[in-house]
Amino acid sequence: MAPYDRLRADRRTQSLETGTWWYANIAGEAADSFSARVRKRMQRACLAAVLLLAVVYAGLVLTATGQRWENAVLTGRLTDETLAAAHEANRTLQHITVYSLAVAMLVLTVIGMVRRRYALTLVALGTVGVSLFLAEVLKGYVLARPDLAHAPAHLSQNSFPSGHTTVAMSVMFGLALVVPYRVRGLAVGLCALWATAVGAYTVAAGWHRPSDTIGADLLVLAVACGLVALLARRGKVGPARSRRFPLRTVFVIVPLGIAAVGGLGAGLVLLVDSMFVLEPTDPNLFHVAYQAGHGLAAGASAAATLVLLALLRHVDLDAVPTPYRLTGTTLPAEEAGPFPTEADHEIS
């Protein structure tokens, strides 16, 4: 007989402690439990991000039309009158090094250790580490870039997904996961502008194509959702207290929404113009393609950030899970566990 089935001296069963293996695998997996709902939501989001990643790769990397458009984006970068944007982009991207990445991971570790949230620390560090590992494996060994557009050698090198964008987005997502729920919006607000700008800067500097940055955004989103789903599988999540954060809406959600809608909307319109409306000999073709790629890169990063915040809305990754109680139990509420006091039948 399991410990939670045994009767105590006062003829009552031992209550089930939340956050334990028993809770995570039995009570926490009940169909109507909060942990199970969060887990299913995150699993679906992870799958959706992976499918979108495959669509972006197939449409822009594995087709001649997609390759020609992205080559036009890189060529259109040179239409900038002073190349000031590209120069500033290179200076910004040069700060993303192995040492800055190590410092960022150290900061995530210190935050988690000070808060004594060891599982959250692993999730935050895993978001960065797993994302970077998968980005390098996919770029180097899995997702090849065939030369379908007969472009020059310097335009045919494979760079899907972008490593720089992966670093920026994964660090921001890791910070959003490891900090307390009440300051999650502040953490995202401080890093979102930088992470979104990195994706756009990679295009402005000619280091990456728009598909590279979009693919990196989707990759990091998939990894973060998958790790949070594992956290929920262990019963480590709970509902956040009902509290409004108007400043988060004004200074974080609204700007990200404007950047996502504006960037993706304008980018898609210009994408259609550059691919299907303008003639190949039109002198404005490369400039329009560049503006489209720039807008899509920035909009995709902002949209991925908004999606993660929406998925974690009212989800406290620090909260003690609410004990699952069977309806109709005769035990007091504070001691009710997932097992009834008396078995309906004897198990031989």
Stockholm file with secondary structure:
# STOCKHOLM 1.0

chainA/1-348         MAPYDRLRADRRTQSLETGTWWYANIAGEAADSFSARVRKRMQRACLAAVLLLAVVYAGLVLTATGQRWENAVLTGRLTDETLAAAHEANRTLQHITVYSLAVAMLVLTVIGMVRRRYALTLVALGTVGVSLFLAEVLKGYVLARPDLAHAPAHLSQNSFPSGHTTVAMSVMFGLALVVPYRVRGLAVGLCALWATAVGAYTVAAGWHRPSDTIGADLLVLAVACGLVALLARRGKVGPARSRRFPLRTVFVIVPLGIAAVGGLGAGLVLLVDSMFVLEPTDPNLFHVAYQAGHGLAAGASAAATLVLLALLRHVDLDAVPTPYRLTGTTLPAEEAGPFPTEADHEIS
#=GR chainA/1-348 SS CCGGGSBCTTSCBCCCCTTSHHIIIIITTSTTSHHHHHHHHHHHHHHHHHHHHHHHHHHHTSSHHHHHHHHHHHHHGGGSSSCHHHHHHHHHHTTCSHHHHHHHHHHHHHHHHHHTCHHHHHHHHHHHHHHHHHHHHIIIIISCCCCCSCCCGGGSCCCCSCHHHHHHHHHHHHHHHHSCGGGHHHHHHHHHHHHHHHHHHHHHTTSSCHHHHHHHHHHHHHHHHHHHHHHHHTTCCEECCSCCCHHHIIIIIHHHHHHHHHHHHHHHHHHHIIIIISCTTCTTHHHHHHHHHHHHHHHHHHHHHHHHHHHTTTEETTSCCCCCCCTTCCSCGGGCCSSCSSCSSCCC
#=GC SS_cons         CCGGGSBCTTSCBCCCCTTSHHIIIIITTSTTSHHHHHHHHHHHHHHHHHHHHHHHHHHHTSSHHHHHHHHHHHHHGGGSSSCHHHHHHHHHHTTCSHHHHHHHHHHHHHHHHHHTCHHHHHHHHHHHHHHHHHHHHIIIIISCCCCCSCCCGGGSCCCCSCHHHHHHHHHHHHHHHHSCGGGHHHHHHHHHHHHHHHHHHHHHTTSSCHHHHHHHHHHHHHHHHHHHHHHHHTTCCEECCSCCCHHHIIIIIHHHHHHHHHHHHHHHHHHHIIIIISCTTCTTHHHHHHHHHHHHHHHHHHHHHHHHHHHTTTEETTSCCCCCCCTTCCSCGGGCCSSCSSCSSCCC
//
